[in-house]
Amino acid sequence: MTEDTIPLPAQPRATTSDFSPEDAVNAFIEPMRAATTYVAYGCAARHFLYWLKLQCIPISTLDAAVLRRFAGHDCSCPRYSAAQLRDPYYINRVRRFVRFLEDRGDIPIVSDFADLDQHLGRYADHLASLGYNRWSQRGLNSTAQHFALWLRASRIGWHDVTATVIERFARHDCDCGEGRKQGGISQTGIERRRRGASRFFAFLRESGCVAAHEPAQTREPVLEAYGNWLHQHRGATEKSIDRYVSEVARWLPELGPDPSGYQASSLRALVMNQPASRSRASIRMTATVLRSFLRFHAANGRCRPELQHAVPSVAPYRLSTLPRYADQAAIEQIISACGADTPTRIRDRAIILLLARLGLRAGDVWLMRITDIDWQHGLLRVHGKGRRSIHLPLPQDAGDAVAAYLADVRPIVAEERLFLRLCAPFTPLASSSEISGILARHLVRAGITGVPSGAHMFRHSLATRLLRQGAGLEAVGAVLRHRSPDTTAIYAKVDIPMLQKIAQPWPGDLAC
């Protein structure tokens, strides 16, 4: 442990029998005698100590639960009234008195952080180095102080902090004497607390102030082994592994723990007896994952290989719907609406131009790196599905937009991803769904209606335009990087001129 490591829980300075209530109150209000409020603080402290004596509660056992009992008791104490307890400032004076006793050592605490001010100062310097502005630093530091205060009142040590503890802090009905005095936080407050506490605790671990925990195994052994098999033998990405493992975890108790006892009838029943609320795509996902799970067990000799053929197929109806697209005029209107008057719009314009001109998926843009651009030859390397990479020509207007973003907007940070958030700490976008969110925000801002809001709309629109300009399905499939011609065949239904040439007269219009 380093010299900055959080110390062991503090021991009480004196035993309960050595504790003098009047001496404690006098020591508490002594620094306040120059202010007129010292009488009110002394009154609140004496009231609390008198109630503790009536309840026979030792001073060394005080915690947040005792404070809540005091704040809610039906007061009949001499010289005091229940009206005082309804005053949040009165209860906060009691909390300050309890923290004073904790600092003196009269009350043992498990989350004593003697160098908290020093660590908060380092945390503020860390936030400043990441580029946070003054107001963001103030908010994150305030949440860090609040988190430390809540841990102290809850008697939770720093070494016991987990994601569950942070979630409890984010959602607690605040009576810490910090922030809102009445409690009742909004959803924005919950997210702010969760984010601030997580960042402060991560900083403490990275700086060595809190020993890092070994990650607990949250999956069952069979699910962990299945995930490893998907990664090593099937080349699946982490996102795909999480989706497959979560699906197996949903119905594994129904299937049973022993693969050697699996029967064809039970496998069929697992797929066929799905809840009515599940969509056809979800049921098809169940069948796909079940076959993969059976191949995993068969590869390790734990079940019969032919069982995977017992899983029934679910009809996909791939060509039953029309692709949602926008005409070229609407596409140009969306691009013009982006503008280039703010850093955010310059970045968003580059993203939308790449989607519109090249028909990229949102995930393609999300994964794009600076090194994927070959400026000398005007090429762009795209990392598509199945870990397949391909070089595409970079259109002039899209290249100009990306160059403007790199020269004037993108923060200078050690990050390979091309598109970053423009607020500190300048991290990459969280997922590909944020790409679609960027398009949706610009549609609302520009007042454009009647256009699909997903990023895939640009891909459908490009394919439709190419077909109507005379390109064949093979050429469209090459541009969109489809592995199967069946995937491209859906766009044949939007080629209206071609369909008009081959359409037959409706029999009802013919004379008998």
C-alpha positions in Angstrom: 0.0 0.0 0.0 1.2 3.5 -0.8 1.2 6.4 1.6 -2.0 7.7 0.0 -3.9 4.5 0.6 -7.0 4.9 2.7 -6.2 4.1 6.3 -7.9 1.4 8.4 -11.1 2.4 10.2 -10.5 4.9 13.0 -10.9 3.8 16.6 -12.9 5.8 19.0 -11.0 8.4 21.0 -12.8 7.7 24.2 -15.2 5.1 25.6 -18.9 5.9 26.1 -18.4 6.3 29.9 -15.7 9.0 29.3 -17.9 11.0 26.9 -19.1 14.3 28.3 -22.1 15.7 26.4 -21.7 19.3 27.7 -18.0 19.3 26.9 -18.7 18.0 23.4 -21.4 20.7 22.7 -19.1 23.4 24.0 -16.2 22.2 21.8 -18.6 22.1 18.8 -19.9 25.6 19.1 -16.7 27.3 20.2 -15.5 28.1 16.7 -19.0 29.6 16.0 -19.2 32.0 18.9 -18.5 35.0 16.7 -21.7 34.2 14.7 -25.2 34.7 16.0 -26.2 31.2 14.9 -24.0 29.4 17.5 -27.0 29.3 19.9 -29.1 27.4 17.4 -26.4 24.9 16.8 -25.9 24.4 20.5 -29.7 23.9 20.9 -29.9 21.3 18.1 -26.9 19.4 19.6 -28.2 19.3 23.1 -31.7 18.2 21.9 -30.1 15.3 20.0 -28.0 14.2 23.0 -31.0 14.4 25.3 -33.0 12.2 22.9 -30.1 9.7 22.7 -30.1 9.5 26.5 -33.9 8.8 26.6 -33.6 6.1 24.0 -30.5 4.6 25.7 -28.5 4.8 22.5 -24.7 4.8 23.1 -22.9 7.6 21.3 -20.5 5.2 19.7 -23.3 3.5 17.7 -24.6 6.5 15.9 -25.2 6.1 12.1 -27.6 7.5 9.5 -30.4 5.2 10.7 -30.3 6.8 14.2 -30.3 10.3 12.6 -33.4 9.4 10.6 -35.1 8.1 13.8 -34.4 11.3 15.6 -35.7 13.4 12.7 -38.9 11.5 12.6 -39.7 11.0 16.3 -42.8 12.4 18.0 -41.0 14.9 20.1 -42.1 15.4 23.7 -38.7 16.4 25.1 -38.8 19.2 27.7 -37.8 22.6 26.3 -38.0 21.3 22.7 -40.8 20.9 20.2 -41.8 18.8 17.2 -41.9 21.9 15.1 -38.1 22.2 15.3 -37.7 18.7 13.7 -39.7 19.9 10.7 -37.1 22.5 9.9 -34.4 21.0 7.5 -31.8 23.5 8.8 -32.3 22.2 12.3 -31.7 18.6 11.2 -28.6 19.7 9.2 -27.2 21.2 12.4 -27.5 17.9 14.1 -25.7 16.2 11.1 -22.9 18.7 11.5 -22.6 17.9 15.2 -22.4 14.1 14.4 -19.7 14.7 11.8 -17.8 16.8 14.5 -18.0 13.8 16.9 -16.8 11.5 14.1 -13.8 13.8 13.4 -13.0 13.9 17.2 -13.0 10.1 17.3 -16.0 9.8 19.7 -17.9 7.8 17.0 -16.0 5.0 15.2 -16.4 5.1 11.4 -15.4 2.6 8.7 -15.0 5.1 5.8 -12.6 7.5 7.4 -10.7 9.2 4.6 -8.2 11.4 6.5 -6.7 12.9 3.3 -9.9 13.5 1.5 -9.2 17.2 0.9 -5.8 16.3 -0.5 -7.3 13.7 -2.9 -10.1 16.1 -3.9 -7.4 18.6 -4.9 -5.6 16.0 -7.0 -9.0 15.0 -8.5 -9.6 18.7 -9.5 -6.2 18.9 -11.1 -6.9 15.7 -12.9 -10.2 17.0 -14.3 -8.5 20.3 -15.3 -5.8 18.3 -17.2 -8.6 16.5 -19.1 -10.0 19.8 -20.3 -13.1 20.1 -18.1 -14.4 23.6 -17.8 -14.8 25.4 -14.5 -18.5 24.5 -14.1 -18.0 20.8 -14.9 -15.1 20.7 -12.4 -17.3 22.2 -9.7 -20.1 19.8 -10.3 -17.9 16.7 -10.3 -16.0 17.8 -7.2 -19.3 18.5 -5.4 -20.6 15.0 -6.3 -17.3 13.5 -5.1 -17.6 15.2 -1.7 -21.2 14.1 -1.5 -20.3 10.5 -2.3 -17.6 10.5 0.4 -20.0 12.0 2.9 -22.7 9.4 2.1 -20.2 6.6 2.5 -19.2 7.9 5.8 -22.8 8.3 7.0 -23.7 4.8 5.7 -20.6 3.3 7.4 -19.3 1.8 4.1 -15.6 1.6 3.7 -13.9 2.6 0.4 -12.7 -1.0 0.0 -16.4 -2.2 0.0 -17.5 0.2 -2.9 -19.0 -1.7 -5.8 -21.3 -0.8 -8.7 -24.2 -1.7 -6.5 -23.0 0.7 -3.8 -22.6 3.5 -6.4 -26.2 2.8 -7.6 -27.5 3.0 -4.1 -25.8 6.4 -3.7 -27.2 7.6 -7.0 -30.8 6.7 -5.9 -30.7 7.4 -2.2 -33.2 9.9 -0.7 -30.7 12.5 0.3 -30.4 13.4 3.9 -26.7 14.0 3.9 -26.9 17.7 4.4 -25.5 18.2 0.9 -27.4 19.2 -2.2 -31.1 19.2 -1.8 -32.2 19.3 1.8 -35.6 17.8 1.2 -34.5 14.8 -0.9 -36.6 13.8 -3.8 -34.1 14.0 -6.7 -34.9 14.0 -10.4 -33.7 11.5 -13.0 -31.1 14.0 -14.1 -29.8 14.1 -10.5 -29.6 10.3 -10.4 -27.5 10.2 -13.5 -25.3 13.1 -12.3 -24.6 11.3 -9.0 -23.9 8.0 -10.7 -21.5 9.5 -13.2 -19.7 11.7 -10.6 -19.3 8.9 -8.1 -18.0 6.4 -10.7 -15.4 8.9 -12.0 -14.2 9.8 -8.6 -13.9 6.2 -7.5 -12.1 5.3 -10.7 -9.7 8.1 -10.1 -8.9 6.8 -6.6 -8.3 3.3 -7.9 -6.1 4.5 -10.8 -4.0 6.7 -8.5 -3.5 3.8 -6.0 -5.5 5.3 -3.2 -7.9 2.3 -3.2 -6.8 -1.2 -3.9 -8.4 -2.5 -7.1 -10.7 -5.5 -6.6 -10.3 -8.7 -8.6 -13.3 -8.7 -10.9 -15.9 -11.2 -9.6 -17.1 -13.9 -12.0 -20.6 -12.8 -12.7 -21.4 -15.6 -15.2 -21.9 -19.3 -14.5 -18.9 -21.5 -15.5 -20.8 -22.9 -18.5 -21.6 -19.5 -19.8 -18.1 -18.3 -19.3 -16.8 -21.3 -21.2 -19.3 -20.7 -24.0 -18.3 -17.1 -24.3 -14.6 -18.1 -24.5 -15.5 -20.6 -27.2 -17.3 -18.0 -29.2 -14.3 -15.7 -29.1 -11.6 -18.3 -29.8 -13.3 -20.6 -32.3 -16.0 -18.5 -33.9 -14.2 -15.1 -33.9 -17.2 -13.3 -32.4 -16.9 -9.8 -31.1 -17.5 -8.8 -27.5 -20.9 -7.3 -28.4 -22.0 -10.5 -30.1 -20.7 -12.7 -27.2 -22.6 -10.6 -24.6 -25.8 -10.9 -26.7 -25.4 -14.7 -27.2 -24.5 -15.4 -23.5 -27.4 -13.3 -22.3 -29.8 -15.2 -24.5 -28.5 -18.6 -23.2 -28.8 -17.4 -19.6 -32.4 -16.6 -20.2 -33.5 -20.2 -21.0 -30.6 -22.3 -19.5 -32.5 -23.1 -16.3 -35.4 -24.5 -18.4 -33.0 -26.5 -20.6 -31.2 -28.1 -17.7 -27.5 -28.2 -16.6 -26.6 -31.6 -18.1 -26.1 -31.5 -21.9 -26.0 -35.3 -22.1 -29.7 -35.4 -21.2 -30.9 -33.0 -23.9 -33.8 -34.4 -26.0 -35.0 -33.3 -29.4 -38.5 -32.8 -28.1 -37.4 -30.4 -25.3 -35.2 -28.4 -27.8 -38.2 -28.0 -30.1 -40.4 -27.0 -27.2 -37.9 -24.4 -26.1 -38.2 -22.6 -29.4 -41.9 -23.2 -30.1 -43.2 -22.3 -26.6 -42.1 -18.7 -26.6 -44.2 -15.9 -24.9 -46.6 -14.1 -27.1 -44.9 -10.8 -26.4 -41.7 -11.9 -28.2 -41.3 -10.9 -31.8 -40.5 -13.2 -34.7 -36.9 -11.8 -34.8 -36.5 -12.6 -31.1 -37.7 -16.2 -31.6 -35.3 -16.5 -34.6 -32.5 -15.3 -32.3 -33.4 -18.0 -29.8 -33.1 -20.7 -32.4 -29.8 -19.3 -33.8 -28.2 -19.1 -30.3 -29.6 -22.6 -29.3 -27.9 -24.2 -32.3 -24.7 -22.4 -31.5 -24.9 -23.5 -27.9 -25.4 -27.1 -29.0 -22.4 -27.0 -31.3 -20.4 -25.7 -28.4 -21.3 -28.7 -26.3 -20.9 -31.1 -29.2 -17.4 -29.8 -29.9 -16.5 -30.7 -26.3 -18.2 -34.1 -26.5 -20.9 -33.3 -24.0 -23.9 -33.9 -26.3 -24.8 -35.5 -29.6 -23.9 -33.4 -32.6 -27.1 -34.2 -34.5 -29.2 -32.4 -31.8 -28.6 -29.1 -33.5 -30.7 -30.3 -36.4 -33.7 -30.8 -34.0 -34.0 -27.0 -33.5 -36.8 -25.8 -35.7 -36.2 -23.0 -38.2 -38.1 -19.7 -38.0 -39.1 -18.2 -41.3 -37.4 -14.8 -41.7 -39.6 -13.3 -44.4 -36.6 -11.2 -45.5 -38.2 -9.8 -48.6 -41.6 -9.0 -47.1 -40.9 -5.4 -46.3 -39.8 -2.3 -48.3 -36.6 -0.5 -47.4 -37.2 2.9 -46.0 -35.4 5.6 -48.0 -35.5 9.3 -48.9 -35.1 10.8 -52.3 -32.0 12.7 -53.4 -33.6 16.2 -52.7 -34.3 15.2 -49.1 -30.8 13.9 -48.6 -29.3 17.2 -49.8 -31.7 19.1 -47.6 -30.4 17.1 -44.6 -26.8 17.8 -45.5 -27.5 21.5 -45.9 -29.3 21.7 -42.6 -26.2 20.5 -40.7 -24.4 23.8 -41.2 -20.8 24.5 -40.2 -21.2 27.3 -37.7 -20.4 25.3 -34.5 -17.8 22.6 -33.7 -20.6 20.1 -33.1 -22.2 20.8 -36.5 -18.8 20.5 -38.3 -18.3 17.1 -36.8 -21.9 16.0 -37.5 -21.7 17.2 -41.1 -18.6 15.0 -41.7 -20.5 12.0 -40.2 -23.6 12.6 -42.3 -21.7 13.1 -45.5 -19.8 9.7 -45.0 -23.2 8.0 -44.4 -24.9 9.6 -47.4 -22.1 9.4 -50.0 -20.7 5.9 -49.2 -23.7 4.2 -47.7 -21.8 3.2 -44.6 -23.4 1.6 -41.6 -23.5 3.5 -38.3 -21.1 1.0 -36.8 -18.7 1.6 -39.7 -18.5 5.3 -38.8 -18.3 4.6 -35.1 -15.3 2.3 -35.5 -13.5 4.5 -37.9 -9.9 5.5 -36.9 -7.7 8.4 -38.1 -5.3 5.9 -39.7 -8.1 4.5 -41.9 -7.9 7.6 -44.1 -5.3 7.5 -46.9 -5.2 11.2 -47.9 -2.5 10.7 -50.6 -4.6 8.2 -52.6 -8.1 9.5 -51.5 -9.1 6.1 -50.0 -11.0 5.2 -46.8 -10.6 1.9 -45.1 -13.9 0.6 -43.7 -14.2 -2.1 -41.1 -17.4 -3.9 -41.9 -19.3 -6.9 -40.5 -17.4 -10.0 -39.8 -14.1 -8.2 -39.3 -13.8 -7.6 -43.0 -12.0 -4.5 -44.2 -12.3 -2.8 -47.6 -10.9 0.4 -49.1 -13.5 2.8 -50.7 -12.9 6.0 -52.6 -13.4 9.1 -50.4 -15.7 11.6 -52.2 -14.5 15.2 -52.4 -17.2 16.8 -50.2 -17.0 14.1 -47.6 -13.2 14.3 -47.5 -13.3 18.1 -47.2 -15.8 17.8 -44.3 -13.6 15.3 -42.5 -10.5 17.5 -43.1 -12.3 20.5 -41.6 -13.3 18.5 -38.6 -9.7 17.3 -38.0 -8.1 20.7 -38.5 -10.5 22.9 -36.6 -12.6 20.8 -34.2 -11.2 17.4 -33.1 -9.5 17.7 -29.8 -5.7 16.9 -29.7 -5.8 13.7 -27.6 -4.1 10.3 -27.7 -7.2 8.5 -29.2 -7.3 6.6 -32.4 -11.0 6.9 -33.0 -11.9 9.5 -35.6 -15.1 10.9 -34.1 -15.0 12.0 -30.5 -17.2 13.8 -28.1 -16.4 17.5 -28.0 -16.7 17.9 -24.3 -14.1 16.7 -21.8 -12.8 14.1 -21.3 -13.0 13.8 -25.2 -13.9 10.1 -25.3 -15.2 8.2 -28.4 -18.9 7.9 -28.9 -20.4 5.3 -26.6 -22.0 3.1 -29.4 -23.2 3.2 -33.0 -26.6 4.3 -31.8 -25.2 7.7 -31.1 -24.6 8.1 -34.9 -28.4 7.6 -35.5 -29.1 10.0 -32.6 -27.0 12.7 -34.4 -29.1 12.4 -37.5 -32.4 12.5 -35.5 -31.3 15.7 -33.8 -30.5 17.4 -37.0 -33.9 16.4 -38.5 -35.7 17.9 -35.6 -33.5 21.1 -35.6 -34.1 21.6 -39.3 -37.8 20.8 -39.1 -37.5 18.0 -41.7 -40.4 15.6 -41.6 -41.4 12.5 -43.5 -37.9 11.1 -43.5 -36.8 7.9 -41.7 -34.6 9.0 -38.7 -32.2 6.0 -38.6 -28.7 6.2 -40.0 -29.5 3.1 -42.2 -31.8 5.3 -44.2 -28.8 6.7 -46.1 -27.7 3.2 -47.0 -31.2 2.4 -48.3 -31.4 5.7 -50.2 -28.0 5.2 -51.9 -29.0 1.7 -53.1 -32.4 2.9 -54.4 -30.8 5.8 -56.3 -28.1 3.6 -57.9 -30.8 1.1 -59.1 -32.9 3.9 -60.6 -29.9 5.2 -62.4 -29.4 1.9 -64.1 -26.9 0.1 -61.9 -27.4 -3.7 -61.5 -28.0 -5.6 -58.3 -24.4 -6.9 -58.4 -23.0 -3.4 -58.6 -25.2 -2.2 -55.7 -24.2 -5.2 -53.6 -20.5 -4.4 -54.3 -21.0 -0.8 -53.1 -22.9 -1.8 -50.0 -20.4 -4.7 -49.3 -23.1 -7.4 -49.2 -21.8 -11.0 -48.9 -25.1 -12.5 -50.3 -27.0 -11.5 -53.4 -30.2 -12.2 -51.4 -29.4 -9.2 -49.2 -29.3 -6.9 -52.2 -32.5 -8.4 -53.8 -34.8 -6.4 -51.4 -33.9 -3.2 -53.4 -35.4 -4.7 -56.6 -38.8 -3.8 -55.2 -38.1 -0.1 -55.1 -37.0 0.1 -58.8 -40.3 1.4 -60.0 -39.4 1.9 -63.7 -38.2 -1.7 -64.0 -41.3 -3.0 -62.3 -43.5 -1.1 -64.6 -41.9 -2.7 -67.6 -42.5 -6.2 -66.4 -45.8 -5.7 -64.7 -48.8 -7.6 -66.2 -52.3 -6.1 -66.6 -54.6 -6.8 -63.8 -57.1 -9.5 -64.8 -60.0 -7.5 -63.6 -59.5 -4.9 -66.3 -59.8 -7.4 -69.2 -63.0 -8.1 -71.0 -64.6 -11.5 -70.5 
